[in-house]
Amino acid sequence: MSMSTQSSFSLAEEDDMAPVAAINVTPLVDVMLVLLIIFMVTAPLMLSQVPITLPKASLQEMGKPRDPLIVSFDLQNNYYIDTGGGHSELVPYDQLPARLHQIALTMPDNLVYIRADKNTTFDRVRDVLKIAAEAGFYRVSLMSQAPQ
């Protein structure tokens, strides 16, 4: 009888000593965090050690940025194009696509602002946005007044 109790005791002891199939990730996380800190500290130092000579540039060489093209319209269906310098040109609606296309041929990468009266319908704003995009302008934005 004593043999059977001893054999059951040895089986329980073997179950406690069985290998665990799980990874202890705490040391792994510690090592990864230390490596991350090391790379974060050394990466900027490595970039500043590259021996290059940067070119000199002055503001005159870069040129003045272009004034944006402003397309405005009011509630009376008057359309205006301001190409910069404060000069606004009154353009009939049916000639607006051709005039914008003509301007886009000379400065296609120019920024276009659409100014509309706050009481105008969105359909008119959408139509002007579409005309500007079809004319060749791809940087089109809406203007608004900042709250006071």
Backbone bond lengths (Angstrom), bond angles and torsions (degrees), N, CA, C in turn:
res aa  C-N    CA-C-N  psi(-1)  N-CA   C-N-CA  omega(-1)  CA-C   N-CA-C  phi
1 M - - - 1.405 - - 1.517 112.59 -
2 S 1.264 113.09 -35.49 1.453 116.58 179.69 1.511 111.43 -65.92
3 M 1.296 118.37 -23.90 1.459 121.17 179.74 1.517 111.64 -70.57
4 S 1.292 116.62 -37.76 1.463 119.01 -177.76 1.531 110.89 -69.49
5 T 1.306 118.87 -35.44 1.457 120.24 178.02 1.516 110.80 -71.55
6 Q 1.286 117.53 -34.49 1.454 119.73 179.29 1.521 110.69 -70.81
7 S 1.312 118.27 -35.85 1.454 120.30 179.59 1.530 110.53 -70.39
8 S 1.322 118.30 -34.56 1.465 119.86 177.24 1.521 110.31 -70.43
9 F 1.337 117.39 -32.98 1.458 120.62 176.75 1.521 110.74 -66.65
10 S 1.285 118.24 -39.72 1.464 120.95 -179.19 1.520 110.86 -70.38
11 L 1.318 119.31 -30.76 1.463 121.33 176.86 1.526 110.72 -68.92
12 A 1.314 118.19 -39.58 1.456 121.50 178.64 1.516 110.60 -66.28
13 E 1.330 115.75 -36.87 1.456 119.85 178.72 1.517 110.75 -68.09
14 E 1.300 118.22 -36.11 1.468 121.70 178.44 1.519 111.08 -68.61
15 D 1.322 118.44 -34.65 1.457 121.24 178.56 1.526 110.96 -65.35
16 D 1.331 118.19 -35.53 1.458 121.02 178.30 1.517 111.63 -68.92
17 M 1.300 118.87 -28.81 1.456 123.29 -176.27 1.535 112.15 -95.17
18 A 1.314 118.99 7.63 1.463 121.59 -178.89 1.530 109.67 -67.21
19 P 1.324 118.09 145.52 1.465 120.05 -179.74 1.533 111.43 -66.01
20 V 1.330 115.95 144.12 1.458 122.11 -179.72 1.522 107.64 -96.64
21 A 1.307 116.99 131.50 1.459 121.48 -176.62 1.523 112.22 -93.65
22 A 1.326 119.38 32.45 1.455 123.32 179.02 1.525 109.02 -120.36
23 I 1.315 116.22 148.48 1.460 121.36 179.98 1.519 108.41 -97.72
24 N 1.305 115.49 135.68 1.451 120.81 174.99 1.529 106.74 -82.97
25 V 1.325 117.61 107.88 1.459 121.37 -173.58 1.523 113.88 -87.20
26 T 1.298 118.51 -8.72 1.462 120.53 -178.35 1.527 112.21 -60.40
27 P 1.335 120.41 -47.71 1.467 118.57 177.17 1.533 112.11 -64.63
28 L 1.312 116.69 -34.11 1.464 119.95 178.80 1.525 110.57 -64.61
29 V 1.311 117.76 -43.04 1.460 121.53 179.26 1.524 109.91 -65.52
30 D 1.316 117.24 -40.49 1.464 120.64 178.35 1.522 111.20 -60.20
31 V 1.316 116.89 -45.63 1.471 121.02 -179.64 1.522 110.13 -64.81
32 M 1.323 117.83 -42.44 1.464 121.17 -179.39 1.522 111.45 -64.68
33 L 1.322 117.95 -39.63 1.463 120.35 178.64 1.526 111.10 -66.38
34 V 1.313 117.54 -39.23 1.463 120.38 177.49 1.526 110.34 -64.49
35 L 1.329 117.23 -43.73 1.463 120.44 177.61 1.529 111.72 -63.29
36 L 1.330 116.92 -39.55 1.455 120.76 178.23 1.522 111.21 -61.54
37 I 1.316 116.87 -44.12 1.466 120.73 178.97 1.521 110.44 -64.42
38 I 1.324 117.21 -41.46 1.471 120.58 178.93 1.518 110.30 -61.13
39 F 1.334 118.31 -45.63 1.460 120.68 -179.13 1.522 111.88 -69.22
40 M 1.343 117.57 -34.46 1.460 119.54 178.37 1.526 111.26 -67.33
41 V 1.307 117.59 -32.62 1.464 120.72 179.85 1.526 111.07 -79.33
42 T 1.320 117.64 -39.42 1.461 119.82 -173.78 1.531 113.77 -85.35
43 A 1.311 119.37 -24.37 1.470 120.73 -177.28 1.530 112.27 -61.43
44 P 1.328 121.22 -48.13 1.470 118.95 177.85 1.525 112.77 -64.02
45 L 1.308 117.49 -31.72 1.460 119.84 178.84 1.519 111.35 -68.36
46 M 1.316 116.73 -34.64 1.462 120.43 179.72 1.522 110.72 -70.65
47 L 1.326 118.08 -35.91 1.458 120.57 -178.97 1.521 111.85 -69.38
48 S 1.304 117.90 -35.16 1.458 119.56 -178.04 1.522 112.44 -76.77
49 Q 1.317 118.85 -8.78 1.460 122.34 -179.16 1.521 113.21 -92.52
50 V 1.346 117.82 -0.14 1.457 120.36 -179.76 1.527 108.21 -74.61
51 P 1.347 118.00 121.24 1.472 120.65 -175.89 1.533 111.71 -81.63
52 I 1.336 116.25 94.55 1.461 120.31 175.75 1.519 109.07 -130.48
53 T 1.317 115.53 156.19 1.454 121.75 176.60 1.521 107.48 -111.57
54 L 1.312 116.08 116.27 1.458 120.59 -178.38 1.522 110.39 -79.71
55 P 1.339 117.62 143.78 1.469 119.71 179.01 1.520 110.84 -72.76
56 K 1.318 115.11 152.92 1.467 120.87 177.43 1.523 108.17 -91.01
57 A 1.312 115.87 140.28 1.459 120.70 177.43 1.519 108.58 -140.38
58 S 1.306 114.67 142.19 1.456 118.77 177.01 1.516 108.78 -112.09
59 L 1.296 115.85 165.37 1.452 121.33 -177.36 1.526 111.26 -66.51
60 Q 1.327 117.60 -30.77 1.455 120.54 -179.66 1.527 111.00 -67.51
61 E 1.337 117.68 -34.58 1.458 120.76 -179.91 1.519 111.66 -68.59
62 M 1.322 116.31 -33.26 1.454 119.83 -177.73 1.524 111.63 -74.10
63 G 1.280 118.29 -27.61 1.457 121.54 179.22 1.507 112.27 82.89
64 K 1.302 114.48 161.70 1.465 120.81 179.26 1.522 108.81 -81.69
65 P 1.336 118.32 136.26 1.461 118.92 177.97 1.523 110.33 -64.91
66 R 1.322 114.71 148.71 1.458 119.94 -179.51 1.516 110.90 -67.87
67 D 1.325 113.88 147.58 1.456 118.48 171.74 1.518 108.15 -70.99
68 P 1.316 117.82 142.73 1.467 118.66 178.93 1.532 110.39 -70.97
69 L 1.297 115.05 153.68 1.455 122.04 174.80 1.525 107.13 -83.84
70 I 1.326 116.72 127.86 1.466 120.48 -177.83 1.522 108.60 -116.44
71 V 1.325 115.46 121.58 1.459 121.58 175.19 1.523 106.87 -106.54
72 S 1.336 115.67 118.20 1.463 121.18 -177.36 1.518 109.27 -117.83
73 F 1.315 115.55 150.13 1.465 119.34 171.56 1.517 109.03 -150.96
74 D 1.342 113.39 150.70 1.462 119.97 -176.50 1.520 110.32 -114.20
75 L 1.313 115.92 -172.16 1.468 120.75 -176.96 1.529 112.80 -74.33
76 Q 1.338 117.19 -16.25 1.467 120.80 179.82 1.529 112.69 -91.81
77 N 1.347 117.05 16.28 1.475 123.41 -179.17 1.522 113.14 61.73
78 N 1.312 117.56 34.17 1.459 122.31 173.20 1.524 107.72 -95.66
79 Y 1.326 117.03 124.44 1.461 122.71 -178.79 1.518 108.40 -109.78
80 Y 1.328 115.18 133.97 1.458 121.56 -178.25 1.527 108.79 -126.90
81 I 1.337 115.01 142.37 1.465 121.11 175.01 1.514 107.25 -119.54
82 D 1.323 116.16 122.88 1.465 123.01 177.63 1.519 107.12 -111.46
83 T 1.330 116.42 109.50 1.461 121.05 -178.28 1.521 112.30 -90.65
84 G 1.296 117.63 5.94 1.458 121.07 178.43 1.510 110.93 119.76
85 G 1.303 115.46 157.15 1.449 120.45 179.18 1.518 113.95 77.42
86 G 1.324 117.72 8.05 1.452 120.49 177.21 1.511 114.21 83.43
87 H 1.323 118.94 3.59 1.466 122.22 179.94 1.521 109.45 -89.55
88 S 1.340 117.06 114.76 1.459 121.90 178.97 1.516 109.12 -105.65
89 E 1.312 114.81 136.22 1.459 121.32 -178.36 1.531 108.12 -114.10
90 L 1.332 116.51 125.81 1.452 121.70 177.49 1.528 108.42 -78.02
91 V 1.345 116.07 125.21 1.454 121.62 -177.15 1.524 108.52 -127.66
92 P 1.333 117.83 127.73 1.469 119.01 174.92 1.525 110.43 -64.09
93 Y 1.342 116.56 152.07 1.456 121.18 -175.73 1.531 112.44 -59.13
94 D 1.319 117.64 -39.00 1.461 119.40 -177.76 1.527 112.44 -70.22
95 Q 1.342 118.31 -20.43 1.464 121.57 177.96 1.531 112.56 -96.99
96 L 1.326 117.09 -4.09 1.466 121.53 -177.17 1.528 112.79 -61.43
97 P 1.349 120.74 -45.80 1.469 119.13 179.33 1.527 113.06 -61.41
98 A 1.328 117.36 -42.50 1.469 120.43 -179.05 1.525 110.88 -66.55
99 R 1.337 117.27 -40.51 1.472 120.32 -179.67 1.526 111.27 -67.20
100 L 1.331 117.18 -41.90 1.467 119.74 177.76 1.524 110.95 -66.34
101 H 1.324 117.85 -37.55 1.472 120.42 177.42 1.526 110.31 -64.67
102 Q 1.317 117.33 -39.02 1.461 121.83 177.71 1.530 110.82 -62.61
103 I 1.324 116.66 -42.09 1.474 120.46 178.40 1.527 109.97 -69.31
104 A 1.331 117.88 -36.95 1.465 121.20 -178.94 1.518 111.95 -65.32
105 L 1.329 117.67 -27.58 1.471 120.00 177.95 1.520 111.40 -67.20
106 T 1.333 117.86 -31.81 1.462 120.60 -179.22 1.517 112.96 -88.37
107 M 1.331 117.58 -30.63 1.469 120.48 179.38 1.529 110.18 -144.31
108 P 1.346 117.60 77.53 1.468 120.47 -174.83 1.527 114.59 -71.73
109 D 1.323 117.92 -24.20 1.461 119.93 -177.19 1.525 112.50 -93.87
110 N 1.305 116.82 12.05 1.460 120.55 -178.28 1.531 110.81 -73.89
111 L 1.301 115.63 151.73 1.458 123.05 177.77 1.527 108.41 -83.73
112 V 1.337 116.24 134.82 1.461 121.71 179.79 1.520 108.24 -116.32
113 Y 1.332 114.80 128.50 1.461 121.24 174.59 1.527 108.08 -107.35
114 I 1.322 115.93 137.12 1.459 122.15 175.48 1.529 107.22 -106.11
115 R 1.345 116.05 121.52 1.468 122.18 177.24 1.514 107.94 -112.36
116 A 1.300 116.54 125.16 1.461 120.84 179.50 1.516 109.15 -133.75
117 D 1.314 114.96 150.81 1.458 120.62 174.94 1.523 108.99 -62.01
118 K 1.320 117.03 143.78 1.463 119.68 -175.36 1.522 112.81 -66.07
119 N 1.323 118.50 -19.54 1.453 121.70 -179.18 1.530 113.21 -94.11
120 T 1.311 117.51 3.14 1.464 120.26 179.56 1.525 110.25 -76.22
121 T 1.311 116.01 157.21 1.463 119.79 179.75 1.523 110.05 -79.07
122 F 1.309 114.94 153.60 1.458 119.78 -179.24 1.526 111.33 -66.68
123 D 1.321 117.83 -27.88 1.468 120.43 179.62 1.523 111.39 -59.30
124 R 1.314 117.26 -39.80 1.472 119.93 178.93 1.524 110.59 -67.85
125 V 1.316 117.10 -39.79 1.470 120.40 177.96 1.526 109.63 -63.96
126 R 1.327 116.36 -44.26 1.463 120.90 178.69 1.532 110.88 -60.69
127 D 1.332 117.17 -40.54 1.467 120.30 179.87 1.527 111.46 -63.67
128 V 1.322 117.59 -41.44 1.469 120.56 179.06 1.526 110.27 -67.99
129 L 1.327 117.86 -38.34 1.472 120.65 175.71 1.526 110.41 -60.89
130 K 1.299 116.47 -41.85 1.467 120.99 179.69 1.527 111.01 -66.42
131 I 1.322 117.05 -42.23 1.469 121.17 178.85 1.525 109.91 -61.97
132 A 1.326 117.52 -42.94 1.470 120.87 179.93 1.523 111.04 -64.50
133 A 1.324 116.97 -40.88 1.470 119.75 179.21 1.524 111.04 -67.57
134 E 1.318 117.27 -41.01 1.469 120.39 179.12 1.516 112.12 -69.11
135 A 1.332 117.38 -25.38 1.468 120.89 178.26 1.524 111.42 -73.43
136 G 1.345 117.26 -19.72 1.454 119.83 178.68 1.512 114.83 119.72
137 F 1.310 117.42 5.22 1.460 120.81 176.91 1.526 108.85 -92.59
138 Y 1.328 115.51 130.31 1.459 119.75 -177.64 1.525 112.33 -116.95
139 R 1.306 116.34 -2.78 1.465 120.89 176.00 1.522 107.36 -114.68
140 V 1.318 116.15 82.32 1.463 122.77 -175.74 1.522 108.43 -115.00
141 S 1.314 116.23 135.23 1.453 121.40 -178.36 1.522 109.89 -139.39
142 L 1.312 116.01 159.11 1.457 121.51 177.69 1.535 109.99 -98.79
143 M 1.322 116.42 140.85 1.452 120.58 177.85 1.519 109.82 -97.81
144 S 1.306 115.71 145.95 1.457 121.52 174.14 1.511 108.15 -143.00
145 Q 1.297 115.65 165.08 1.441 120.46 179.14 1.525 109.24 -97.10
146 A 1.305 115.75 136.53 1.457 120.42 179.44 1.520 109.72 -68.76
147 P 1.344 117.25 140.92 1.475 119.52 178.53 1.533 110.19 -66.84
148 Q 1.310 114.21 146.13 1.474 118.16 -178.51 1.490 111.68 -110.84
